[in-house]
Amino acid sequence: MKVLIADPLSEKGHVNFNLMLIKSTVVKHDVIFLSHKNYISRENSGVDTAYFSDSNMNLNWLSASLRGRITYFKNTYQAIKFFNQSDCESLIFSSYENISMGLLCLITASSKSVVFINHNNLDQAKQSKIKKFFLKKTFKLGVHCVMTKASKDFLLKLEPQKNVYEIPHPLHFPYNHEIQLGNYIFSPSSTYSKELKNILMTWCADSSTKLLIKGDTNKNSEYIIERKYFKNYMLDMQNCKFVLFLGSFDYRVSGVVIEALSLNKHVVAFESKFIVEMKGKYPSMLSIINSIDDLASVDSVNSTLDHSNFLEDHSSIKMDNVFNLIYKTNEKYL
C-alpha cells in the first residue's frame, strides 16, 4: 500500500513523532511525507518527501493567529488535493488544526481512507465550543487515532457511532541500560506558568537542589541552570535524578513524559487525566504531587516490570497492528 503522511502544522516539537511514525509505517508500506519546506528532508526520513507551496499573498496585516489558521487551511487543502490526485491509498494527518480541518471537511471529500492523529486537538475542543464544533465535522472525512483511553472516551462521547482507535505514542529514544541516577531535576517542558516556574526555582535554591530547566535565556546560578535549548537533550534526561513535568494535559500526550519513561526515568507531575492514566499503567514510574514542596519526598526508583510493560505497550508492532486493523476494516470512511 502507498501511504501519504501529511503534517499541515509541521511543528518543531513533532519532528521526532513524525520520524518515528514514518519509520513504523515504511516497514510495510511505501510512504510519501508532505510538510513545510526545510522541516524533514528525504535524508532524515528515508522516504520520498513533498512540500506545501508557499503563499504569494501578503498577510502581514493580519494577526499572527489568523495568519496561522489561513496557512493551516491552505496546507490541509493542498494535502487532500495531493492525495486525491495521487496513487496513494491512505492519507494520515500526523497533526491538524480543528477549525481549518473542520471547514475543509464540510466542502471537500475523498473516496480513499483518511486518518487523523490527535495531539492537542481534544484539549482545545474541551476549552472552545467553536473548536469542538469543527472537530465533530472532521468525522465526515475520516477516522481518528488517539494515544490515551481518556482521549478515546472523549471522542466516542462526542461522536458515539464513529470509529476511534487508540495507538501508542512512538518511541524516539533507545533504552540505555547503563543510565546512572543523577543529582539534578530535569524540567525540559515550558507548558506551565511563569509563576509556577518561579516557585519551583525558589524551592530548589532554598533546598540546595540542582535544577536544569527550560527558560527564555541561558543562565547559570549555584543550583539553577536555565537553557533556551538543550544541545544534549537525551543525555540530560538520561543522567537526571527524575524528570519534572508541570503541564496539565487531559486529552493529549506529553512527548517529554513518553521520552522519559522510554529511558526508564522517573516522572514527577501534577494530577491530570493523562498522568493518572499513565500512573495506573506503570505505577512505580510516576509520582503525582500536590505542591512543589512534595518534591522532597519523591522516590525515583522504577520497577523493571513497569518499564518492560511500557516498552511493550509502545512498540512499533502495536502501532502496526492498529493501522492494519484500520486499513482492513475501513476501506472507505465516508
C-alpha positions in Angstrom: 0.0 0.0 0.0 1.1 3.6 -0.7 0.6 5.9 2.2 0.7 9.7 2.3 1.6 11.2 5.7 0.9 14.9 5.9 1.6 17.4 8.6 -0.1 20.7 7.9 1.2 22.2 11.1 4.8 20.9 10.8 5.6 21.9 14.4 9.2 21.6 15.6 8.1 19.7 18.7 6.6 17.0 16.5 9.7 16.2 14.4 10.6 13.1 16.4 7.0 11.9 16.4 6.8 12.2 12.6 10.1 10.4 12.1 9.0 7.5 14.2 5.6 7.4 12.5 7.4 7.3 9.2 9.8 4.6 10.5 6.9 2.5 11.7 4.8 2.9 8.5 7.6 2.3 6.0 8.2 -1.2 7.3 5.1 -2.5 5.3 4.1 0.4 3.1 5.5 2.9 0.6 5.5 6.3 2.2 5.4 9.9 1.0 5.8 12.6 3.6 4.2 16.1 3.0 5.2 19.1 5.1 6.6 22.6 5.2 9.9 23.1 3.4 13.0 22.5 5.5 11.0 20.5 8.1 12.0 16.9 7.5 14.2 16.0 4.5 14.4 12.8 2.5 17.9 12.2 4.0 16.4 12.4 7.6 13.2 10.4 6.9 14.4 7.9 4.3 11.2 8.3 2.3 10.0 10.5 -0.6 9.1 14.0 0.5 6.9 16.7 -0.9 6.3 20.2 0.4 3.4 22.6 0.7 3.6 25.5 -1.8 4.3 29.0 -0.3 1.5 31.6 -0.4 2.0 34.6 -2.7 -0.4 36.6 -0.5 0.9 39.3 1.9 -0.8 38.5 5.1 1.3 40.6 7.5 -1.6 43.0 8.1 -3.5 40.1 9.8 -3.0 38.9 13.4 -0.5 36.0 13.8 -3.2 33.6 14.9 -5.3 34.4 11.8 -2.3 34.1 9.5 -1.5 30.7 11.0 -5.1 29.5 10.5 -5.0 30.6 6.9 -1.7 28.7 6.4 -3.2 25.6 8.1 -6.2 25.8 5.8 -4.1 26.1 2.7 -1.8 23.3 3.7 -4.6 21.0 4.6 -6.4 21.7 1.3 -3.2 21.0 -0.6 -2.7 17.7 1.3 -6.2 16.5 0.4 -5.8 17.6 -3.3 -2.4 15.9 -3.5 -3.9 12.7 -2.0 -6.9 12.6 -4.3 -4.8 13.1 -7.4 -2.1 10.6 -6.4 -2.0 6.8 -6.3 -1.8 6.8 -2.5 -4.4 4.6 -0.9 -4.4 6.1 2.6 -3.8 9.6 4.0 -2.6 10.0 7.6 -2.7 13.5 9.0 0.0 13.3 11.7 -1.3 16.6 13.1 -4.1 19.1 12.2 -5.9 22.2 13.4 -9.5 21.8 14.4 -11.1 24.8 12.6 -9.3 24.7 9.3 -9.7 20.9 9.0 -13.3 21.1 10.0 -14.1 23.7 7.4 -12.4 21.7 4.7 -14.3 18.6 5.7 -17.6 20.5 5.1 -16.6 21.4 1.5 -14.4 18.5 0.3 -14.3 14.7 0.2 -12.1 11.8 -0.6 -13.1 8.3 -1.9 -10.0 6.9 -0.1 -9.1 6.3 3.5 -8.2 9.3 5.7 -6.8 9.0 9.3 -6.4 11.9 11.8 -3.9 11.7 14.7 -4.9 13.9 17.6 -2.4 15.8 19.7 -3.7 19.0 21.4 -7.0 18.9 19.4 -9.2 17.5 22.2 -7.9 19.7 25.0 -8.7 22.7 22.7 -12.1 21.3 21.9 -12.7 21.0 25.7 -12.0 24.7 26.1 -13.7 26.0 23.0 -17.2 25.3 21.7 -16.2 26.5 18.2 -13.2 24.1 18.1 -15.4 21.3 19.4 -18.0 22.0 16.6 -15.4 21.8 13.9 -13.7 18.8 15.4 -17.0 16.9 15.1 -17.1 17.8 11.4 -13.8 16.0 10.7 -15.5 12.7 11.2 -17.2 13.3 7.8 -13.8 12.7 6.1 -12.0 10.0 8.1 -11.4 8.1 11.4 -9.5 9.3 14.4 -6.5 8.0 16.3 -5.7 9.0 19.9 -3.0 8.0 22.3 -4.8 7.6 25.6 -8.0 5.8 26.7 -9.3 9.1 28.1 -9.0 10.7 24.7 -10.8 7.8 23.0 -13.6 8.1 25.6 -13.8 11.9 24.9 -14.3 11.4 21.1 -16.7 8.5 21.5 -18.8 10.7 23.7 -18.7 13.4 21.1 -19.5 11.0 18.2 -20.7 7.7 19.6 -21.2 5.9 16.3 -17.8 6.7 14.8 -14.6 4.8 14.7 -11.9 5.9 17.1 -8.6 3.9 17.5 -6.0 4.1 20.3 -2.4 4.0 19.1 0.8 4.1 21.2 2.9 7.2 21.1 6.0 6.1 19.0 9.3 6.0 20.9 12.3 8.0 19.7 15.0 7.2 22.2 16.6 3.7 22.6 16.9 2.5 26.2 20.4 2.5 27.6 20.8 0.0 30.5 23.9 1.9 31.8 22.0 5.0 32.7 23.1 6.5 36.0 20.9 8.2 38.6 22.0 11.8 38.7 21.7 14.5 41.3 19.6 17.1 39.5 16.0 17.6 38.5 15.3 17.9 34.7 12.4 20.1 33.7 12.6 20.5 29.8 9.0 21.5 29.1 7.7 25.1 29.2 4.0 24.2 29.3 3.4 25.9 32.7 3.1 29.4 34.1 6.0 31.8 35.0 4.6 31.9 38.5 4.9 28.2 38.9 8.4 28.2 37.4 9.4 30.9 39.9 8.0 28.8 42.8 10.0 25.8 41.6 13.2 27.7 41.2 12.9 29.3 44.6 12.2 25.9 46.2 15.3 24.4 44.5 17.5 27.3 45.6 16.2 27.1 49.2 16.6 23.3 49.4 20.0 23.2 47.7 18.5 21.1 44.9 20.1 21.3 41.4 17.7 22.0 38.6 18.1 22.0 34.8 15.2 23.8 33.3 13.9 25.3 30.1 14.0 29.1 30.1 13.8 32.2 27.9 17.5 32.8 28.3 20.7 30.9 29.2 21.5 31.5 32.8 23.6 29.7 35.5 23.5 30.1 39.2 24.6 27.9 42.1 21.7 25.5 41.8 19.7 26.6 38.7 20.7 26.1 35.1 18.3 27.6 32.5 18.6 26.8 28.9 16.7 28.0 25.9 17.7 24.9 24.0 19.2 21.6 25.3 22.1 20.6 23.0 22.4 17.2 24.7 18.7 16.6 25.5 18.8 12.8 25.6 21.9 12.8 27.8 20.5 15.5 30.1 17.4 13.3 30.5 19.3 10.1 30.9 21.5 11.4 33.7 19.0 13.3 35.8 17.5 12.2 39.1 14.0 12.4 37.7 12.0 14.4 35.1 9.6 17.0 36.3 6.6 17.7 34.1 4.3 20.5 35.3 1.9 20.8 32.4 -1.8 20.0 32.7 -2.7 17.6 29.9 -6.1 15.8 30.0 -6.7 14.6 26.4 -3.2 14.9 25.0 0.1 13.1 25.5 3.3 14.8 26.6 6.3 13.8 24.4 8.6 14.7 27.3 6.9 12.1 29.6 7.0 9.4 26.9 10.7 10.1 26.3 11.5 10.0 30.0 9.6 6.7 30.5 11.2 5.1 27.5 14.6 5.9 29.1 13.4 4.4 32.4 13.5 7.8 34.1 11.0 8.5 36.9 8.4 11.2 36.1 7.0 13.6 38.7 3.9 15.6 37.8 0.7 17.3 39.0 -2.5 15.4 38.6 -4.2 15.3 35.1 -6.1 12.7 33.2 -3.1 11.8 31.1 -0.8 11.5 34.2 -3.4 9.5 36.1 -3.8 7.1 33.2 0.0 6.6 32.9 0.3 6.2 36.7 -2.4 3.5 36.6 -0.5 1.5 33.9 3.1 2.0 35.3 2.7 2.8 39.0 6.3 2.8 40.0 7.4 5.1 37.1 5.4 8.2 38.0 4.8 10.2 41.2 1.8 12.6 41.4 2.4 15.7 43.7 0.1 18.3 45.1 2.7 21.0 45.5 6.3 21.8 44.8 7.1 21.0 48.4 6.3 17.3 47.7 9.4 17.0 45.6 11.4 16.5 48.8 9.8 13.0 49.3 9.8 11.6 45.8 11.1 8.0 45.4 12.6 7.9 41.9 13.2 4.2 41.6 11.3 2.4 38.8 10.4 -1.3 38.7 11.8 -3.4 35.9 8.4 -4.9 35.2 6.7 -1.5 34.7 9.4 -0.4 32.3 9.2 -3.6 30.3 5.4 -3.2 30.1 5.8 0.4 28.9 8.3 -0.6 26.1 6.0 -3.4 25.0 2.9 -1.2 25.0 4.7 1.4 22.9 6.4 -0.9 20.5 6.1 -0.3 16.7 4.4 -3.7 16.4 1.5 -2.3 18.5 1.1 0.7 16.2 1.4 -1.6 13.1 -1.4 -3.8 14.4 -3.7 -0.8 14.9 -3.1 0.7 11.5 -3.5 -2.7 9.8 -6.9 -3.0 11.6 -7.8 0.5 10.3 -6.9 -0.4 6.7 -8.7 -3.8 6.9 -12.0 -2.6 8.4 -12.3 0.9 6.9 -11.6 0.8 3.2 -13.6 4.0 2.8 -14.6 6.3 5.6 -17.3 8.5 4.0 
